[in-house]
Amino acid sequence: MRSEEIGQTLRNTKLKSKITQILVTLIVLAAVVGCTNEMNDRNQVARTENITVAPTPTPTPTPTPTPTPTPTPENRTATIAFTGDILSHSPVFEAARRYGDNTKDYNYLPMFSEVNELIQDADLAICHLETPISADNKELSGYPIFNAPRELANDLATVGYNGCSTASNHSLDKGPTGVFSTLDQLEAAGLKWAGMARNIQEKQIPTFYLVNEIVIAHLSYTYGLNGFLIPSKLPFLVDVIEAEAIIEEAAFARQFGADYVVLSLQWGNEYQHDPSPFQLQLAEELLNDPNIDIIVGSHAHVIQPIGTVNNKPVIFGLGNFLSNQSFNCCPDASQNGVIVFIEIEGQRGNIHITKKISVTPTRVDRSNYKIIPLFDEIMSLEVGSYLRNIYERAFNETMTMLEKLGGEFDLVVKGTD
């Protein structure tokens, strides 16, 4: 072999040897790195296995609030008293003049002295005022064109009345001026009214009473005006019966928050105890409306029965409470009247009458125009006496008539139950 070939072989051998060394070195390094990584992984596992992990705490439960119990609605009660026609005939206001003194020209209080406690005991007392009231006591008059002394309004308030129905066939006896004067006197006395108005605003807003947290609305309408006409420019003066208008006002009162709606109607045939077909038909129509709770009637001047329509009471006629309808014109029964007491109860929005209606039959003593509660007076008189016999007959006639139609309500004489 030539020397050049030998040299080349040696060089190749050395090169292979270096490459082999390099490869070995790389393999060793790779192995070292691999071992190092494996050891690191093992150490990491070891460290992880040696760590004590704190347990996740159980969250504290949010306490469930105790629900506030719904309070039971409070039961509310109220007693309402109704009386019949107050007609200040000439002999009546002349008697009031005799009762007057230097400080008061006309004084009606003695006429109510026997019944004012009964009226005051009611939570709400409503009269039926059938005469205009004068502003200045000029041109006072009785039947057929009434104009009562201005003292009458204050005396009604003193007796214990809270308000009156005023729509009647005598509402326009003294024209629009008489309406304005009457309402001015009632307002000055602190009395409310229903059935007449001095302006359109008064006409549009029903009359409300708040009694023991019960909202009571009062409506009043009359069958007619004795031929007088309501001026076209003053259509609001007096409410005349029209079923649709009554139902509309009752609904309006309910929307305004009335719990109980009282409707006073001046209707029926004078001196007839039995309700007329018109009364029966109108009562049926109106009390079948959900917004009217009771009808209280006047005008017949004698007692008419208490009936029931749609489980609601209709007092067809309360008779006369204060008047002078003598034997020259009228039957003896025109001296008889009755105070009717109704009890209402329930929760707001669900007020209804109880099944008991209390009554106090009365009679006007025309010797002094005092209103006599018959039962109490009978008990104070000697058995068989002339006056007791008269009062017993009047009492029995009144109770017989009140109960004539029967119905769902128990009638009791106040003070005997």
C-alpha positions in Angstrom: 0.0 0.0 0.0 1.3 3.3 -0.9 2.1 5.8 1.7 -0.6 8.2 0.5 -3.3 5.5 0.9 -2.0 4.6 4.3 -2.2 8.2 5.4 -5.7 8.6 4.0 -6.8 5.5 5.9 -5.4 6.8 9.1 -7.2 10.1 8.6 -10.4 8.3 7.9 -10.0 6.2 11.0 -9.4 9.2 13.2 -12.4 11.0 11.7 -14.6 8.0 12.4 -13.2 7.8 15.9 -14.1 11.5 16.5 -17.6 11.1 15.1 -18.0 8.0 17.3 -16.9 10.0 20.3 -19.3 12.8 19.4 -22.2 10.4 19.0 -21.4 8.7 22.3 -21.2 12.1 24.0 -24.6 13.1 22.6 -26.1 9.8 23.7 -24.7 10.3 27.2 -25.9 13.8 27.3 -29.4 12.7 26.2 -29.4 10.1 28.8 -28.3 12.5 31.5 -31.0 15.0 30.4 -33.6 12.2 30.4 -32.6 11.0 33.8 -32.6 14.5 35.1 -36.1 15.1 33.8 -37.3 11.8 35.2 -35.8 12.7 38.6 -37.4 16.1 38.4 -40.7 14.5 37.6 -40.3 12.0 40.4 -39.3 14.8 42.8 -42.2 16.9 41.8 -44.5 13.9 42.4 -42.9 13.4 45.7 -43.3 17.0 46.7 -46.9 16.9 45.6 -47.5 13.8 47.5 -46.0 15.3 50.6 -48.2 18.5 50.5 -51.2 18.4 52.9 -54.1 20.0 51.1 -56.6 21.7 53.4 -60.2 20.5 52.8 -62.6 22.9 51.2 -64.7 24.4 54.0 -68.4 23.7 53.9 -70.2 27.0 53.1 -72.4 28.3 56.0 -76.0 28.0 54.8 -77.9 31.3 54.4 -80.7 31.2 56.9 -84.2 31.1 55.4 -86.1 34.2 56.6 -89.2 33.4 58.6 -92.1 34.7 56.5 -94.1 37.5 58.0 -97.6 36.2 58.7 -100.3 38.0 56.7 -102.4 39.9 59.3 -106.0 38.9 59.4 -108.1 41.8 58.1 -109.7 43.8 60.9 -113.4 43.4 61.1 -115.2 46.8 61.2 -118.7 47.6 62.3 -120.9 50.6 62.1 -124.5 51.5 63.0 -126.5 53.8 60.7 -129.8 55.4 61.7 -132.4 56.6 59.2 -135.4 58.8 60.0 -138.4 59.8 57.9 -139.7 63.1 56.6 -138.9 66.4 58.4 -141.7 68.7 57.2 -141.6 72.1 58.8 -145.3 73.0 58.4 -146.4 76.4 59.6 -147.6 75.0 63.0 -144.2 73.3 63.4 -142.1 76.4 62.9 -144.6 78.4 65.0 -144.0 75.9 67.8 -140.3 76.4 67.3 -140.8 80.1 67.7 -142.5 79.6 71.0 -139.6 77.4 72.1 -137.2 80.2 71.1 -135.7 82.9 73.4 -133.7 86.0 73.2 -130.7 84.2 71.8 -132.5 82.0 69.3 -135.6 83.0 67.4 -136.6 79.5 66.5 -135.7 76.4 68.5 -136.5 72.9 67.3 -134.4 71.1 69.9 -137.3 70.5 72.4 -139.1 68.6 69.6 -136.3 66.1 69.4 -135.6 65.9 73.1 -137.1 62.4 73.5 -135.2 60.9 70.6 -131.9 62.7 70.4 -130.0 60.1 72.5 -131.2 57.4 70.1 -129.9 59.5 67.1 -126.6 60.3 68.8 -126.0 56.7 69.7 -125.7 55.8 66.0 -122.3 56.0 64.3 -124.0 57.7 61.4 -127.4 59.4 61.4 -129.2 60.5 58.2 -132.4 62.5 58.1 -134.7 63.3 55.2 -135.1 67.0 54.9 -138.1 67.8 52.8 -138.2 71.6 53.0 -136.0 74.4 51.8 -134.2 76.4 54.6 -134.2 80.2 54.6 -131.0 82.2 54.8 -132.6 85.2 56.6 -135.9 83.9 58.0 -137.9 86.1 55.7 -140.9 84.8 53.9 -141.2 81.7 56.0 -143.9 79.4 54.8 -145.4 75.9 55.2 -147.4 73.8 52.8 -147.6 73.9 49.9 -144.5 76.1 49.3 -142.2 75.4 52.1 -139.5 77.7 53.6 -138.2 76.7 57.0 -136.3 78.9 59.5 -132.5 78.9 59.2 -132.2 77.6 62.8 -133.4 74.2 61.6 -130.0 73.2 60.1 -128.0 73.9 63.3 -130.6 72.1 65.4 -130.5 69.0 63.2 -126.7 68.9 63.8 -127.1 69.4 67.5 -129.6 66.6 67.7 -127.0 64.3 66.3 -127.5 64.0 62.6 -124.5 63.8 60.3 -126.3 64.6 57.1 -129.6 64.5 55.2 -131.1 63.4 52.0 -132.5 66.5 50.3 -133.9 65.4 46.9 -137.7 65.8 47.3 -140.7 67.1 45.5 -140.3 70.3 47.5 -136.7 70.9 46.6 -137.5 73.7 44.2 -140.3 75.3 46.3 -138.2 78.5 46.5 -136.4 78.0 43.2 -132.6 77.9 42.7 -132.2 80.5 45.4 -133.9 78.1 47.8 -131.5 75.3 46.9 -128.5 77.5 47.4 -129.8 78.8 50.7 -130.6 75.3 52.0 -127.2 73.9 51.2 -125.4 77.0 52.6 -127.2 76.5 55.9 -126.5 72.8 56.0 -122.8 73.4 55.2 -122.6 76.1 57.9 -124.0 73.7 60.4 -121.5 71.0 59.5 -124.0 68.7 57.9 -123.5 66.8 54.7 -126.2 66.2 52.1 -127.1 64.3 49.0 -129.6 65.0 46.2 -129.0 68.7 45.5 -126.0 70.7 44.4 -125.0 74.3 43.9 -122.7 73.7 41.0 -121.6 71.0 38.6 -118.6 70.0 40.8 -120.9 69.2 43.8 -123.1 67.2 41.5 -120.2 65.1 40.1 -118.8 64.0 43.4 -120.9 61.7 45.6 -121.4 62.3 49.3 -119.0 60.2 51.5 -118.9 59.5 55.2 -115.9 57.8 56.9 -117.4 55.8 59.8 -115.1 53.5 61.9 -112.8 53.3 58.9 -115.7 52.3 56.6 -116.3 54.5 53.6 -120.1 55.0 53.2 -121.5 56.8 50.1 -124.9 58.4 50.1 -127.1 59.1 47.1 -130.5 60.8 47.0 -133.1 61.1 44.3 -136.8 62.2 44.0 -139.6 61.1 41.8 -140.5 64.7 40.8 -140.7 68.4 41.7 -144.4 69.2 42.0 -144.4 70.7 38.5 -141.4 72.9 39.0 -138.8 72.6 36.3 -135.0 72.6 36.7 -133.5 75.5 34.8 -131.7 74.3 31.7 -128.6 76.4 32.8 -128.6 74.7 36.2 -129.2 71.0 35.5 -127.3 70.0 38.6 -129.8 71.5 41.2 -131.8 68.4 42.1 -131.4 64.6 41.4 -134.5 63.2 39.8 -135.0 59.4 39.6 -133.6 57.8 36.5 -132.4 54.2 37.0 -129.5 54.5 34.6 -128.2 57.7 36.3 -128.5 56.1 39.8 -126.6 53.0 38.7 -123.9 55.2 37.1 -123.5 57.3 40.3 -123.4 54.2 42.5 -120.6 52.7 40.3 -118.7 56.0 40.4 -119.0 56.0 44.2 -117.7 52.5 44.4 -114.7 53.4 42.1 -113.9 56.3 44.5 -113.6 53.7 47.3 -117.1 53.3 48.8 -117.4 50.2 51.0 -121.2 50.6 51.4 -123.6 52.6 49.2 -126.9 54.0 50.6 -129.6 55.1 48.2 -132.4 57.4 49.5 -135.4 57.5 47.3 -138.4 59.8 47.5 -141.1 57.7 45.9 -144.4 55.9 46.2 -148.0 57.1 46.6 -148.9 59.4 49.5 -150.8 57.8 52.4 -150.6 54.3 50.9 -148.9 51.7 53.0 -148.4 49.2 50.3 -145.5 49.8 47.9 -146.6 50.8 44.4 -145.7 48.8 41.3 -143.2 51.5 40.4 -141.5 51.1 43.8 -141.4 47.3 43.5 -140.0 47.4 40.0 -137.4 50.0 40.6 -136.2 48.3 43.8 -135.8 45.1 41.9 -133.7 46.8 39.2 -131.6 48.9 41.5 -130.8 46.3 44.2 -129.8 43.8 41.6 -127.0 46.2 40.8 -123.8 45.2 42.7 -123.0 48.7 43.7 -126.2 49.6 45.6 -126.4 48.1 49.1 -129.7 49.5 50.6 -132.7 51.6 49.6 -134.2 54.0 52.1 -137.6 55.4 51.1 -139.7 58.4 52.0 -142.6 60.5 50.7 -145.7 58.3 51.4 -146.0 60.0 54.9 -147.1 56.7 56.3 -145.1 53.6 57.3 -144.4 51.2 54.4 -142.8 47.7 54.9 -139.2 46.6 54.9 -138.5 44.1 52.1 -135.6 42.2 50.6 -134.3 42.2 47.1 -131.1 40.3 46.2 -130.4 39.7 49.9 -130.4 43.5 50.4 -132.9 45.5 52.4 -135.3 48.0 50.9 -137.1 50.3 53.4 -140.0 51.4 51.3 -141.2 54.2 53.6 -140.1 55.6 56.9 -143.3 57.7 57.5 -143.2 61.2 58.9 -140.7 62.0 61.6 -141.6 65.7 62.3 -144.7 67.2 60.7 -148.2 68.5 61.1 -150.5 66.6 58.8 -153.8 67.0 60.6 -157.0 65.1 60.4 -158.3 67.7 58.0 -156.1 66.4 55.2 -154.5 63.2 56.2 -154.9 59.9 58.0 -154.0 59.4 61.6 -151.1 57.2 60.5 -149.3 60.3 59.1 -148.3 61.1 62.7 -146.3 57.8 62.8 -142.7 57.3 61.9 -139.8 55.0 62.7 -136.1 55.2 63.3 -134.4 52.3 61.5 -131.0 51.2 62.7 -128.9 48.9 60.5 -125.6 47.3 61.4 -123.0 46.8 58.8 -119.8 44.8 59.3 -116.9 43.2 57.4 -113.5 44.1 56.0 -112.6 46.9 53.7 -114.1 46.0 50.3 -116.5 43.5 51.8 -118.9 45.4 54.0 -122.4 44.0 54.4 -125.5 44.4 56.6 -126.1 42.0 59.4 -129.3 40.0 59.6 -130.7 42.2 62.3 -132.5 45.5 61.8 -133.5 47.4 64.9 -136.5 49.8 64.8 -138.0 52.5 67.1 -141.5 53.4 66.2 -142.3 57.1 66.8 -145.3 59.4 66.8 -145.6 63.2 66.7 -147.4 64.7 69.6 -149.2 67.6 68.0 -149.9 69.3 71.3 -146.2 70.3 71.5 -144.7 68.7 68.4 -142.4 66.4 70.3 -141.4 63.2 68.7 -142.3 60.3 71.0 -140.5 56.9 71.0 -143.6 54.8 71.4 -142.3 51.7 73.2 -140.6 53.7 76.0 -143.6 56.0 76.3 -146.1 53.0 76.5 -144.1 51.5 79.3 -144.3 54.7 81.3 -148.1 55.1 81.0 -150.8 53.5 83.1 -152.3 50.4 81.5 -155.6 51.2 79.9 -155.1 54.9 79.9 -156.4 56.9 76.9 -152.9 58.0 75.7 -151.4 54.5 76.2 -154.2 53.0 74.1 -153.4 55.5 71.3 -149.7 54.8 71.5 -150.2 51.0 71.6 -152.4 51.1 68.5 -149.8 53.3 66.7 -147.0 51.0 67.8 -148.8 47.8 66.7 -149.8 49.3 63.3 -146.2 50.3 62.6 -144.7 47.0 63.5 -147.4 45.1 61.5 -146.7 47.2 58.5 -142.9 47.0 58.8 -143.0 43.2 58.9 -145.7 42.8 56.2 -143.4 41.6 53.5 -141.3 39.3 55.7 -137.9 38.8 54.2 -134.5 37.7 55.4 -134.0 40.3 58.1 -135.0 40.0 61.7 -136.8 43.1 62.9 -136.4 43.9 66.6 -137.5 46.8 68.6 -134.5 48.7 69.8 -133.9 48.3 73.5 -135.8 45.0 73.7 -133.3 42.7 72.1 
